Amino acid sequence: MGLGKMNERLRNLGKRIREARLRQGMSQEELSEKCCINPSYIGQIERGEKSPSLQTLWAIADGLNMNMRLLFASPETEQELAIQRLVDTVSNRTPGEIVKIAKICSILIEEGIEIS
């Protein structure tokens, strides 16, 4: 694999980490506290400047309350991005809370209630 392809993959990984962090309203400092990683190193990873170890990726995924495989899944359509946002929203909820969220969503859709 060429160096250019590797750099592109690192940038894409960093972008997905940054997007997941921002969707949760978390700063780099907050994420760094949750996963015990220096905030400047988080920034370097997000910019694709550093190649994190597997252990670091696990720590970041745990800090984001998400499955590590999602760090490598790149949503390509609006629907996939919307699903990813939904997964991020419910990922740190209890099973009972997730059931309630699903019921609320069903009611909103069935009643045709628009939310902006």
C-alpha positions as semicolon CSV with decimal commas, in nm:
position;residue;x (nm);y (nm);z (nm)
1;M;0,000;0,000;0,000
2;G;0,132;0,341;-0,093
3;L;0,203;0,610;0,162
4;G;-0,065;0,833;0,007
5;K;-0,334;0,567;0,058
6;M;-0,225;0,514;0,419
7;N;-0,234;0,889;0,488
8;E;-0,583;0,910;0,338
9;R;-0,702;0,626;0,561
10;L;-0,556;0,794;0,870
11;R;-0,728;1,122;0,779
12;N;-1,060;0,942;0,728
13;L;-1,026;0,760;1,061
14;G;-0,944;1,088;1,236
15;K;-1,240;1,256;1,069
16;R;-1,478;0,982;1,189
17;I;-1,342;1,010;1,545
18;R;-1,384;1,389;1,537
19;E;-1,738;1,363;1,395
20;A;-1,840;1,109;1,661
21;R;-1,693;1,330;1,935
22;L;-1,870;1,641;1,806
23;R;-2,204;1,458;1,764
24;Q;-2,182;1,389;2,136
25;G;-2,099;1,751;2,213
26;M;-1,763;1,653;2,357
27;S;-1,442;1,856;2,345
28;Q;-1,102;1,699;2,279
29;E;-1,020;1,762;2,645
30;E;-1,332;1,579;2,762
31;L;-1,257;1,282;2,537
32;S;-0,895;1,277;2,652
33;E;-1,008;1,258;3,016
34;K;-1,247;0,973;2,940
35;C;-0,985;0,765;2,760
36;C;-0,669;0,880;2,943
37;I;-0,500;1,009;2,628
38;N;-0,326;1,344;2,595
39;P;-0,561;1,597;2,428
40;S;-0,291;1,707;2,183
41;Y;-0,249;1,343;2,075
42;I;-0,628;1,322;2,022
43;G;-0,597;1,628;1,797
44;Q;-0,312;1,471;1,600
45;I;-0,516;1,153;1,551
46;E;-0,821;1,353;1,440
47;R;-0,609;1,541;1,184
48;G;-0,462;1,214;1,056
49;E;-0,111;1,310;1,166
50;K;-0,060;1,009;1,396
51;S;-0,131;0,641;1,354
52;P;-0,292;0,524;1,679
53;S;-0,229;0,180;1,823
54;L;-0,508;-0,072;1,858
55;Q;-0,508;-0,011;2,234
56;T;-0,550;0,364;2,175
57;L;-0,838;0,305;1,933
58;W;-1,012;0,086;2,191
59;A;-0,968;0,359;2,452
60;I;-1,109;0,622;2,215
61;A;-1,406;0,401;2,123
62;D;-1,474;0,340;2,493
63;G;-1,446;0,714;2,561
64;L;-1,702;0,774;2,288
65;N;-1,926;0,491;2,418
66;M;-1,924;0,326;2,078
67;N;-1,821;-0,002;1,924
68;M;-1,472;0,026;1,777
69;R;-1,587;-0,115;1,442
70;L;-1,790;0,203;1,394
71;L;-1,464;0,400;1,383
72;F;-1,389;0,220;1,058
73;A;-1,739;0,234;0,910
74;S;-1,776;0,539;0,693
75;P;-2,139;0,642;0,639
76;E;-2,174;0,714;0,269
77;T;-2,539;0,810;0,238
78;E;-2,765;1,048;0,429
79;Q;-2,953;0,746;0,562
80;E;-2,634;0,581;0,692
81;L;-2,529;0,908;0,856
82;A;-2,872;0,944;1,017
83;I;-2,852;0,586;1,145
84;Q;-2,505;0,657;1,287
85;R;-2,640;0,963;1,471
86;L;-2,919;0,749;1,615
87;V;-2,670;0,482;1,726
88;D;-2,455;0,751;1,891
89;T;-2,762;0,887;2,070
90;V;-2,866;0,554;2,222
91;S;-2,527;0,386;2,262
92;N;-2,482;0,478;2,629
93;R;-2,845;0,428;2,731
94;T;-2,991;0,138;2,926
95;P;-3,194;-0,124;2,743
96;G;-3,510;0,014;2,907
97;E;-3,432;0,366;2,787
98;I;-3,369;0,238;2,434
99;V;-3,710;0,068;2,432
100;K;-3,872;0,398;2,542
101;I;-3,686;0,589;2,269
102;A;-3,803;0,337;2,008
103;K;-4,165;0,370;2,125
104;I;-4,148;0,750;2,113
105;C;-4,003;0,736;1,762
106;S;-4,281;0,501;1,646
107;I;-4,549;0,731;1,789
108;L;-4,396;1,038;1,623
109;I;-4,378;0,863;1,286
110;E;-4,727;0,711;1,307
111;E;-4,881;1,045;1,406
112;G;-4,686;1,230;1,137
113;I;-4,542;1,473;1,389
114;E;-4,265;1,686;1,239
115;I;-3,967;1,786;1,452
116;S;-3,711;2,040;1,331
